[in-house]
Amino acid sequence: MKTTLTKTADAAHPLNALHAVSELRTELDRYEATLVRRARNLGMGWQMIATDRSHRERLKEP
């Protein structure tokens, strides 16, 4: 199931798609900040959070 933003990101017009991608990035940044805040509220340390993020980044590398 695609959201309106992901549908727009697939748009034929490149400027519309670029705008949608920018909005998706902003939304993902907000979501990430919320998750970090939740992790901190659960007592997780910055090192644990950073290590998990770093591990995920390494998994993306070719």
Secondary structure in CASP SS format (residue, H / E / C, confidence):
PFRMAT SS
TARGET T0000
AUTHOR 0000-0000-0000
METHOD secondary structure of the structure
MODEL  1
M C 1.00
K C 1.00
T C 1.00
T H 1.00
L H 1.00
T H 1.00
K H 1.00
T H 1.00
A H 1.00
D C 1.00
A C 1.00
A C 1.00
H C 1.00
P H 1.00
L H 1.00
N H 1.00
A H 1.00
L H 1.00
H H 1.00
A H 1.00
V H 1.00
S H 1.00
E H 1.00
L H 1.00
R H 1.00
T H 1.00
E H 1.00
L H 1.00
D H 1.00
R H 1.00
Y H 1.00
E H 1.00
A H 1.00
T H 1.00
L H 1.00
V H 1.00
R H 1.00
R H 1.00
A H 1.00
R H 1.00
N H 1.00
L C 1.00
G C 1.00
M C 1.00
G C 1.00
W H 1.00
Q H 1.00
M H 1.00
I H 1.00
A H 1.00
T H 1.00
D H 1.00
R H 1.00
S H 1.00
H H 1.00
R H 1.00
E H 1.00
R H 1.00
L H 1.00
K H 1.00
E C 1.00
P C 1.00
END
